[in-house]
Amino acid sequence: MSDNQQRRVDLRSDTVTQPTPAMREAMMAAPLGDDVFGDDPSVNALQARIAGITGKEAALFMPTGTQSNLCALMAHCERGDEYIVGQSAHTYRYEAGGAAVLGSIQPQPLTQGAMGEMQLADIAAAIKPDDIHFARSRLLCLENTWNGHPMSLAYLAQATGLARERGLATHLDGARFFNAAVATPEAGADAHAAARHIAGYFDSVSVCFSKGLGAPVGSALCGSRALITRALRWRKMLGGGMRQSGVLAAAASYALDHHVERLAQDHALAQRLAKGLAGIDALTVRSAQTNIVFVDVADGRAPALLAHLEQHGVLATGLIGLRFVTHLDVDEAGIDHALACVHQFFGEQAGTAPRVQAAGPAVY
């Protein structure tokens, strides 16, 4: 590869993936209808498929995971109700306060451990008594995976069991739901069986197709028929009623057919990256269990390292330490190139990784 053919390795997020040629063909060939009238066959097929995979009665295709989570919260809760959620959970911190602003639902955020788990005692203490002075505790919301960690089945059983005993419904933000399924082999013989097992702990599950599965757009909310009926009204109100959306649903269906089991490759590449970084004294690497690697950089050098990486064609993010995310558009050579760039920055030998080449135009 010449200096003018700079390798680009985008590790900012698994949302940057491009539809594969075969996925694009499936999108172009999708039979279409008007989904607001309920007659788009490709959407209906996807909804039935993902409902079956998660073991739920029904599902609803949404443009985004944010909308899917919001519709779930608003379908579970009424004005003045409360949901219990992690302090750093996506539904609380990174979705613009939609539950409170649009749903008049009060969040009760709790401290989380490194694996995203809220203490059971804290959850129990946060559930309000039935008293006019308090918001009504109605819902427990968890997130799996959490910063790349799959939550243990034991914790899922304990937390949702506690909620159920106290009369609360349960919702799972499954932005990387299938990453969790692939990384939790004890949940089932294959990824779909594991997904059904994990979903079985929850009354509703939001499943994202546009991250590791590589679809360009879309999430699905899965739950009881009654819950999905309520969510459908909220989806319409929130502007999520799409028309010939089967062209998007076809991409998600293709991903379910072809991109679930291959998530194990992304996990292996993340482990390759983590191991390659672990020997650098200035870095503290948080172990990669799925497709996300977090790295803390000593001496305030993270911004300089990010700039160096971008100069040499490697993109990452630096909001909560450096974050590198593997996905279907990253291969082993790309990981080795990223490692070579990091090692060069710290002046260490990069082993057999490719040499760093001159920068080219960024690819996003």
C-alpha positions as a Markdown table, in Angstrom:
| # | Residue | x | y | z |
|---|---|---|---|---|
| 1 | Met | 0.0 | 0.0 | 0.0 |
| 2 | Ser | 1.5 | 3.3 | -1.0 |
| 3 | Asp | 1.6 | 6.5 | 1.1 |
| 4 | Asn | -1.2 | 7.8 | -1.1 |
| 5 | Gln | -3.4 | 4.9 | -0.3 |
| 6 | Gln | -3.6 | 5.5 | 3.4 |
| 7 | Arg | -5.4 | 2.8 | 5.4 |
| 8 | Arg | -8.4 | 4.2 | 7.2 |
| 9 | Val | -9.6 | 2.5 | 10.4 |
| 10 | Asp | -12.7 | 4.0 | 12.0 |
| 11 | Leu | -13.0 | 2.7 | 15.6 |
| 12 | Arg | -15.2 | 5.5 | 16.9 |
| 13 | Ser | -18.3 | 3.3 | 17.0 |
| 14 | Asp | -20.0 | 0.3 | 15.5 |
| 15 | Thr | -22.6 | 2.8 | 14.2 |
| 16 | Val | -20.2 | 3.8 | 11.4 |
| 17 | Thr | -20.6 | 0.6 | 9.5 |
| 18 | Gln | -21.7 | 0.7 | 5.8 |
| 19 | Pro | -24.3 | -1.7 | 4.4 |
| 20 | Thr | -22.6 | -4.6 | 2.6 |
| 21 | Pro | -23.2 | -5.1 | -1.1 |
| 22 | Ala | -25.4 | -8.1 | -0.3 |
| 23 | Met | -27.4 | -6.1 | 2.2 |
| 24 | Arg | -27.9 | -3.3 | -0.4 |
| 25 | Glu | -29.2 | -5.9 | -2.8 |
| 26 | Ala | -31.7 | -7.1 | -0.2 |
| 27 | Met | -32.8 | -3.6 | 0.4 |
| 28 | Met | -33.4 | -2.9 | -3.3 |
| 29 | Ala | -35.3 | -6.2 | -3.7 |
| 30 | Ala | -37.6 | -5.7 | -0.6 |
| 31 | Pro | -41.3 | -5.8 | -1.2 |
| 32 | Leu | -42.9 | -2.6 | 0.1 |
| 33 | Gly | -46.1 | -1.2 | 1.4 |
| 34 | Asp | -47.2 | 1.6 | 3.7 |
| 35 | Asp | -46.2 | 0.7 | 7.2 |
| 36 | Val | -48.5 | 3.4 | 8.8 |
| 37 | Phe | -51.3 | 1.3 | 7.3 |
| 38 | Gly | -49.6 | -1.8 | 8.6 |
| 39 | Asp | -49.2 | -3.3 | 5.1 |
| 40 | Asp | -45.4 | -3.2 | 4.5 |
| 41 | Pro | -44.6 | -6.9 | 4.1 |
| 42 | Ser | -40.9 | -6.4 | 4.8 |
| 43 | Val | -41.6 | -4.5 | 8.1 |
| 44 | Asn | -44.2 | -7.1 | 9.1 |
| 45 | Ala | -41.8 | -9.9 | 8.5 |
| 46 | Leu | -39.0 | -8.3 | 10.5 |
| 47 | Gln | -41.3 | -7.5 | 13.4 |
| 48 | Ala | -42.6 | -11.1 | 13.5 |
| 49 | Arg | -39.0 | -12.4 | 13.2 |
| 50 | Ile | -37.5 | -10.3 | 16.0 |
| 51 | Ala | -40.5 | -11.0 | 18.3 |
| 52 | Gly | -39.9 | -14.7 | 17.8 |
| 53 | Ile | -36.2 | -14.4 | 18.5 |
| 54 | Thr | -36.8 | -12.5 | 21.8 |
| 55 | Gly | -39.8 | -14.7 | 22.7 |
| 56 | Lys | -42.2 | -11.8 | 22.8 |
| 57 | Glu | -45.7 | -11.5 | 21.4 |
| 58 | Ala | -45.1 | -8.6 | 19.2 |
| 59 | Ala | -42.5 | -6.1 | 18.0 |
| 60 | Leu | -42.4 | -2.6 | 16.5 |
| 61 | Phe | -39.8 | -1.3 | 14.1 |
| 62 | Met | -38.4 | 2.1 | 15.0 |
| 63 | Pro | -36.0 | 4.5 | 13.3 |
| 64 | Thr | -33.7 | 4.7 | 16.3 |
| 65 | Gly | -32.8 | 3.1 | 19.6 |
| 66 | Thr | -33.5 | 6.3 | 21.4 |
| 67 | Gln | -37.1 | 6.3 | 20.1 |
| 68 | Ser | -37.5 | 2.6 | 20.8 |
| 69 | Asn | -36.4 | 3.1 | 24.4 |
| 70 | Leu | -38.5 | 6.2 | 24.8 |
| 71 | Cys | -41.6 | 4.5 | 23.4 |
| 72 | Ala | -41.0 | 1.6 | 25.9 |
| 73 | Leu | -40.7 | 3.9 | 28.9 |
| 74 | Met | -43.9 | 5.8 | 27.8 |
| 75 | Ala | -45.8 | 2.6 | 27.2 |
| 76 | His | -44.8 | 1.2 | 30.6 |
| 77 | Cys | -45.3 | 4.4 | 32.6 |
| 78 | Glu | -47.8 | 7.2 | 32.9 |
| 79 | Arg | -47.3 | 10.9 | 33.8 |
| 80 | Gly | -45.9 | 11.1 | 37.3 |
| 81 | Asp | -44.5 | 7.6 | 37.3 |
| 82 | Glu | -40.9 | 6.8 | 37.9 |
| 83 | Tyr | -38.3 | 4.5 | 36.4 |
| 84 | Ile | -35.2 | 3.2 | 38.2 |
| 85 | Val | -32.1 | 3.4 | 36.0 |
| 86 | Gly | -28.3 | 3.5 | 36.3 |
| 87 | Gln | -26.7 | 6.9 | 36.8 |
| 88 | Ser | -24.7 | 6.5 | 33.5 |
| 89 | Ala | -27.2 | 4.5 | 31.6 |
| 90 | His | -27.9 | 5.6 | 28.0 |
| 91 | Thr | -31.7 | 6.0 | 28.6 |
| 92 | Tyr | -30.9 | 8.4 | 31.4 |
| 93 | Arg | -27.8 | 10.3 | 30.5 |
| 94 | Tyr | -27.5 | 10.1 | 26.7 |
| 95 | Glu | -31.0 | 10.4 | 25.3 |
| 96 | Ala | -31.6 | 14.1 | 26.0 |
| 97 | Gly | -33.9 | 13.5 | 29.0 |
| 98 | Gly | -36.7 | 12.4 | 26.7 |
| 99 | Ala | -38.6 | 10.4 | 29.4 |
| 100 | Ala | -38.8 | 13.4 | 31.7 |
| 101 | Val | -39.3 | 16.0 | 29.0 |
| 102 | Leu | -41.8 | 14.2 | 26.7 |
| 103 | Gly | -43.2 | 11.5 | 29.0 |
| 104 | Ser | -43.3 | 13.3 | 32.3 |
| 105 | Ile | -41.7 | 10.2 | 33.8 |
| 106 | Gln | -39.3 | 10.8 | 36.7 |
| 107 | Pro | -36.0 | 9.0 | 36.5 |
| 108 | Gln | -34.5 | 7.6 | 39.7 |
| 109 | Pro | -30.8 | 7.2 | 38.8 |
| 110 | Leu | -28.7 | 4.9 | 40.9 |
| 111 | Thr | -24.9 | 4.4 | 41.2 |
| 112 | Gln | -23.5 | 1.6 | 39.1 |
| 113 | Gly | -20.5 | -0.6 | 39.4 |
| 114 | Ala | -17.9 | -1.2 | 36.8 |
| 115 | Met | -20.1 | -3.9 | 35.1 |
| 116 | Gly | -23.1 | -1.6 | 35.0 |
| 117 | Glu | -24.8 | -3.3 | 37.9 |
| 118 | Met | -26.9 | -1.4 | 40.4 |
| 119 | Gln | -26.8 | -2.9 | 43.9 |
| 120 | Leu | -29.9 | -4.9 | 44.6 |
| 121 | Ala | -30.2 | -3.2 | 48.0 |
| 122 | Asp | -30.1 | 0.2 | 46.3 |
| 123 | Ile | -32.9 | -0.9 | 43.8 |
| 124 | Ala | -35.0 | -2.1 | 46.7 |
| 125 | Ala | -34.5 | 1.1 | 48.7 |
| 126 | Ala | -35.4 | 3.2 | 45.6 |
| 127 | Ile | -38.8 | 1.7 | 45.1 |
| 128 | Lys | -41.3 | 4.1 | 46.6 |
| 129 | Pro | -44.2 | 3.2 | 48.9 |
| 130 | Asp | -47.7 | 3.8 | 47.5 |
| 131 | Asp | -48.1 | 7.3 | 49.0 |
| 132 | Ile | -49.3 | 10.6 | 47.5 |
| 133 | His | -46.0 | 12.2 | 48.3 |
| 134 | Phe | -44.0 | 10.1 | 45.9 |
| 135 | Ala | -43.8 | 9.3 | 42.3 |
| 136 | Arg | -45.1 | 5.9 | 41.5 |
| 137 | Ser | -42.2 | 3.4 | 41.0 |
| 138 | Arg | -43.2 | 1.5 | 37.9 |
| 139 | Leu | -40.2 | 0.3 | 35.9 |
| 140 | Leu | -36.6 | -1.0 | 36.2 |
| 141 | Cys | -34.4 | -0.3 | 33.2 |
| 142 | Leu | -31.1 | -2.2 | 32.6 |
| 143 | Glu | -28.6 | -2.0 | 29.7 |
| 144 | Asn | -26.8 | -5.0 | 28.2 |
| 145 | Thr | -24.0 | -4.9 | 27.1 |
| 146 | Trp | -22.6 | -2.3 | 29.5 |
| 147 | Asn | -19.4 | -0.5 | 28.2 |
| 148 | Gly | -18.6 | -3.7 | 26.4 |
| 149 | His | -19.4 | -6.1 | 29.3 |
| 150 | Pro | -22.2 | -8.6 | 29.1 |
| 151 | Met | -24.2 | -8.6 | 32.3 |
| 152 | Ser | -24.2 | -11.9 | 34.1 |
| 153 | Leu | -27.4 | -14.1 | 33.9 |
| 154 | Ala | -27.4 | -14.3 | 37.7 |
| 155 | Tyr | -27.6 | -10.5 | 38.0 |
| 156 | Leu | -30.3 | -10.3 | 35.4 |
| 157 | Ala | -32.3 | -12.9 | 37.2 |
| 158 | Gln | -31.8 | -11.3 | 40.6 |
| 159 | Ala | -32.5 | -7.7 | 39.5 |
| 160 | Thr | -35.6 | -8.4 | 37.4 |
| 161 | Gly | -36.8 | -10.9 | 40.0 |
| 162 | Leu | -36.7 | -8.2 | 42.7 |
| 163 | Ala | -38.5 | -5.7 | 40.4 |
| 164 | Arg | -41.2 | -8.3 | 39.7 |
| 165 | Glu | -41.7 | -9.1 | 43.4 |
| 166 | Arg | -42.2 | -5.4 | 44.1 |
| 167 | Gly | -44.7 | -4.9 | 41.2 |
| 168 | Leu | -42.4 | -3.2 | 38.7 |
| 169 | Ala | -42.1 | -3.9 | 35.0 |
| 170 | Thr | -38.7 | -4.4 | 33.5 |
| 171 | His | -37.1 | -3.0 | 30.3 |
| 172 | Leu | -33.8 | -3.8 | 28.6 |
| 173 | Asp | -31.9 | -1.3 | 26.5 |
| 174 | Gly | -30.3 | -3.8 | 24.2 |
| 175 | Ala | -28.4 | -1.4 | 22.0 |
| 176 | Arg | -25.8 | -4.2 | 21.7 |
| 177 | Phe | -28.2 | -7.0 | 22.6 |
| 178 | Phe | -26.7 | -9.6 | 20.2 |
| 179 | Asn | -23.2 | -8.8 | 21.3 |
| 180 | Ala | -24.4 | -9.8 | 24.8 |
| 181 | Ala | -26.0 | -13.0 | 23.4 |
| 182 | Val | -22.8 | -14.0 | 21.5 |
| 183 | Ala | -20.7 | -13.4 | 24.6 |
| 184 | Thr | -23.0 | -15.3 | 27.0 |
| 185 | Pro | -22.8 | -18.9 | 25.7 |
| 186 | Glu | -24.2 | -20.3 | 28.9 |
| 187 | Ala | -27.5 | -18.6 | 27.9 |
| 188 | Gly | -28.1 | -20.9 | 25.0 |
| 189 | Ala | -26.6 | -23.2 | 22.4 |
| 190 | Asp | -26.4 | -20.4 | 19.7 |
| 191 | Ala | -26.7 | -16.7 | 19.6 |
| 192 | His | -30.5 | -16.7 | 18.9 |
| 193 | Ala | -31.2 | -19.1 | 21.8 |
| 194 | Ala | -29.0 | -17.0 | 24.0 |
| 195 | Ala | -30.9 | -13.9 | 22.9 |
| 196 | Arg | -34.2 | -15.4 | 23.8 |
| 197 | His | -32.9 | -16.5 | 27.2 |
| 198 | Ile | -31.7 | -13.0 | 28.0 |
| 199 | Ala | -34.9 | -11.3 | 26.7 |
| 200 | Gly | -36.9 | -13.7 | 28.9 |
| 201 | Tyr | -35.9 | -11.8 | 32.0 |
| 202 | Phe | -37.6 | -8.6 | 30.8 |
| 203 | Asp | -41.1 | -7.4 | 29.9 |
| 204 | Ser | -39.7 | -5.4 | 27.0 |
| 205 | Val | -36.5 | -5.3 | 25.0 |
| 206 | Ser | -35.1 | -2.7 | 22.6 |
| 207 | Val | -32.9 | -4.3 | 20.0 |
| 208 | Cys | -30.7 | -2.2 | 17.8 |
| 209 | Phe | -29.8 | -3.2 | 14.2 |
| 210 | Ser | -27.5 | -0.3 | 13.3 |
| 211 | Lys | -24.6 | -1.1 | 15.5 |
| 212 | Gly | -22.8 | -4.4 | 15.4 |
| 213 | Leu | -25.3 | -5.9 | 13.0 |
| 214 | Gly | -24.4 | -3.3 | 10.4 |
| 215 | Ala | -27.8 | -2.2 | 9.2 |
| 216 | Pro | -27.9 | 1.5 | 8.2 |
| 217 | Val | -30.9 | 2.4 | 10.4 |
| 218 | Gly | -33.3 | 0.9 | 12.9 |
| 219 | Ser | -34.3 | -0.7 | 16.2 |
| 220 | Ala | -37.2 | -2.8 | 17.3 |
| 221 | Leu | -39.1 | -2.7 | 20.6 |
| 222 | Cys | -40.3 | -6.2 | 21.6 |
| 223 | Gly | -42.9 | -7.0 | 24.2 |
| 224 | Ser | -46.5 | -8.0 | 24.9 |
| 225 | Arg | -49.1 | -7.2 | 22.3 |
| 226 | Ala | -50.7 | -4.8 | 24.7 |
| 227 | Leu | -47.4 | -2.9 | 25.3 |
| 228 | Ile | -46.7 | -2.7 | 21.6 |
| 229 | Thr | -50.1 | -1.4 | 20.9 |
| 230 | Arg | -49.5 | 1.5 | 23.3 |
| 231 | Ala | -46.0 | 2.0 | 21.9 |
| 232 | Leu | -47.4 | 2.3 | 18.4 |
| 233 | Arg | -49.4 | 5.3 | 19.4 |
| 234 | Trp | -46.3 | 6.9 | 21.0 |
| 235 | Arg | -44.3 | 6.1 | 17.9 |
| 236 | Lys | -46.8 | 8.0 | 15.8 |
| 237 | Met | -46.8 | 11.0 | 18.2 |
| 238 | Leu | -43.0 | 11.1 | 18.2 |
| 239 | Gly | -42.8 | 11.2 | 14.4 |
| 240 | Gly | -41.7 | 7.6 | 14.0 |
| 241 | Gly | -44.4 | 6.5 | 11.6 |
| 242 | Met | -42.6 | 5.6 | 8.4 |
| 243 | Arg | -44.1 | 4.7 | 5.0 |
| 244 | Gln | -42.2 | 2.4 | 2.7 |
| 245 | Ser | -39.8 | 1.5 | 5.5 |
| 246 | Gly | -39.5 | -2.1 | 4.3 |
| 247 | Val | -36.4 | -1.0 | 2.5 |
| 248 | Leu | -34.8 | -0.4 | 5.9 |
| 249 | Ala | -36.4 | -3.4 | 7.5 |
| 250 | Ala | -34.9 | -5.6 | 4.8 |
| 251 | Ala | -31.5 | -4.5 | 5.9 |
| 252 | Ala | -32.2 | -5.5 | 9.5 |
| 253 | Ser | -33.6 | -8.9 | 8.4 |
| 254 | Tyr | -30.5 | -9.5 | 6.3 |
| 255 | Ala | -28.4 | -8.6 | 9.4 |
| 256 | Leu | -30.3 | -11.2 | 11.5 |
| 257 | Asp | -29.6 | -13.8 | 8.8 |
| 258 | His | -25.9 | -13.0 | 8.3 |
| 259 | His | -24.4 | -10.7 | 10.9 |
| 260 | Val | -25.2 | -12.2 | 14.3 |
| 261 | Glu | -22.8 | -15.1 | 14.7 |
| 262 | Arg | -20.0 | -13.1 | 13.1 |
| 263 | Leu | -20.1 | -10.7 | 16.0 |
| 264 | Ala | -17.6 | -13.2 | 17.6 |
| 265 | Gln | -15.1 | -11.9 | 15.1 |
| 266 | Asp | -15.5 | -8.4 | 16.3 |
| 267 | His | -15.0 | -9.6 | 19.9 |
| 268 | Ala | -11.8 | -11.4 | 18.9 |
| 269 | Leu | -10.4 | -8.3 | 17.2 |
| 270 | Ala | -11.2 | -6.2 | 20.3 |
| 271 | Gln | -9.2 | -8.7 | 22.3 |
| 272 | Arg | -6.4 | -8.5 | 19.8 |
| 273 | Leu | -6.4 | -4.7 | 20.2 |
| 274 | Ala | -6.5 | -4.9 | 24.0 |
| 275 | Lys | -3.6 | -7.4 | 24.2 |
| 276 | Gly | -1.6 | -5.2 | 21.8 |
| 277 | Leu | -2.1 | -2.2 | 24.0 |
| 278 | Ala | -1.6 | -3.8 | 27.4 |
| 279 | Gly | 2.2 | -3.8 | 27.3 |
| 280 | Ile | 2.4 | 0.0 | 27.0 |
| 281 | Asp | 3.2 | 1.5 | 30.5 |
| 282 | Ala | 1.4 | 4.8 | 29.8 |
| 283 | Leu | -1.9 | 3.0 | 29.1 |
| 284 | Thr | -4.4 | 1.3 | 31.4 |
| 285 | Val | -6.5 | -1.1 | 29.3 |
| 286 | Arg | -10.0 | -2.1 | 30.5 |
| 287 | Ser | -10.5 | -5.7 | 29.3 |
| 288 | Ala | -12.5 | -6.4 | 26.1 |
| 289 | Gln | -15.3 | -8.9 | 26.6 |
| 290 | Thr | -17.2 | -7.9 | 23.5 |
| 291 | Asn | -16.4 | -5.3 | 20.9 |
| 292 | Ile | -15.4 | -2.2 | 23.0 |
| 293 | Val | -12.0 | -1.4 | 24.4 |
| 294 | Phe | -11.5 | 1.5 | 26.9 |
| 295 | Val | -8.1 | 2.9 | 27.5 |
| 296 | Asp | -6.9 | 5.4 | 30.0 |
| 297 | Val | -3.8 | 7.4 | 29.0 |
| 298 | Ala | -1.4 | 8.7 | 31.6 |
| 299 | Asp | -0.1 | 12.3 | 32.0 |
| 300 | Gly | -3.0 | 13.9 | 30.1 |
| 301 | Arg | -1.7 | 12.7 | 26.7 |
| 302 | Ala | -5.0 | 11.3 | 25.5 |
| 303 | Pro | -5.8 | 14.4 | 23.2 |
| 304 | Ala | -2.4 | 14.2 | 21.6 |
| 305 | Leu | -2.7 | 10.5 | 21.1 |
| 306 | Leu | -6.1 | 10.9 | 19.5 |
| 307 | Ala | -4.7 | 13.6 | 17.1 |
| 308 | His | -1.7 | 11.4 | 16.2 |
| 309 | Leu | -4.1 | 8.5 | 15.4 |
| 310 | Glu | -6.3 | 10.6 | 13.3 |
| 311 | Gln | -3.3 | 11.9 | 11.4 |
| 312 | His | -2.4 | 8.4 | 10.5 |
| 313 | Gly | -5.9 | 7.3 | 9.6 |
| 314 | Val | -7.2 | 5.8 | 12.9 |
| 315 | Leu | -10.3 | 7.3 | 14.4 |
| 316 | Ala | -11.4 | 6.8 | 18.0 |
| 317 | Thr | -13.3 | 8.8 | 20.6 |
| 318 | Gly | -12.3 | 10.3 | 23.9 |
| 319 | Leu | -15.3 | 11.1 | 26.0 |
| 320 | Ile | -14.8 | 8.6 | 28.9 |
| 321 | Gly | -11.2 | 7.6 | 28.3 |
| 322 | Leu | -10.2 | 6.5 | 24.8 |
| 323 | Arg | -12.8 | 4.2 | 23.3 |
| 324 | Phe | -12.1 | 1.8 | 20.4 |
| 325 | Val | -15.0 | -0.1 | 18.9 |
| 326 | Thr | -14.6 | -3.0 | 16.5 |
| 327 | His | -17.2 | -3.9 | 13.8 |
| 328 | Leu | -17.7 | -5.6 | 10.5 |
| 329 | Asp | -15.8 | -2.9 | 8.6 |
| 330 | Val | -12.6 | -3.5 | 10.6 |
| 331 | Asp | -10.3 | -6.4 | 9.9 |
| 332 | Glu | -7.2 | -7.8 | 11.5 |
| 333 | Ala | -4.9 | -5.6 | 9.3 |
| 334 | Gly | -6.8 | -2.6 | 10.5 |
| 335 | Ile | -6.3 | -3.5 | 14.1 |
| 336 | Asp | -2.6 | -4.1 | 13.5 |
| 337 | His | -2.3 | -0.7 | 11.8 |
| 338 | Ala | -4.0 | 1.0 | 14.8 |
| 339 | Leu | -1.6 | -0.8 | 17.2 |
| 340 | Ala | 1.4 | 0.3 | 15.1 |
| 341 | Cys | 0.2 | 3.9 | 15.3 |
| 342 | Val | -0.2 | 3.8 | 19.1 |
| 343 | His | 3.2 | 2.1 | 19.6 |
| 344 | Gln | 4.8 | 4.8 | 17.3 |
| 345 | Phe | 3.3 | 7.5 | 19.5 |
| 346 | Phe | 4.8 | 6.1 | 22.6 |
| 347 | Gly | 8.1 | 5.4 | 20.8 |
| 348 | Glu | 7.9 | 1.6 | 21.2 |
| 349 | Gln | 8.6 | -1.2 | 18.9 |
| 350 | Ala | 5.4 | -2.1 | 17.0 |
| 351 | Gly | 6.5 | -5.7 | 16.3 |
| 352 | Thr | 5.2 | -7.1 | 13.0 |
| 353 | Ala | 2.3 | -4.6 | 12.7 |
| 354 | Pro | 2.2 | -2.6 | 9.4 |
| 355 | Arg | 4.3 | 0.6 | 9.3 |
| 356 | Val | 2.6 | 3.9 | 9.8 |
| 357 | Gln | 1.9 | 5.6 | 6.5 |
| 358 | Ala | 1.2 | 9.2 | 5.5 |
| 359 | Ala | -2.3 | 10.5 | 6.3 |
| 360 | Gly | -5.0 | 10.7 | 3.7 |
| 361 | Pro | -8.5 | 12.1 | 3.6 |
| 362 | Ala | -10.7 | 10.9 | 6.5 |
| 363 | Val | -13.4 | 8.4 | 5.8 |
| 364 | Tyr | -16.5 | 8.7 | 8.1 |
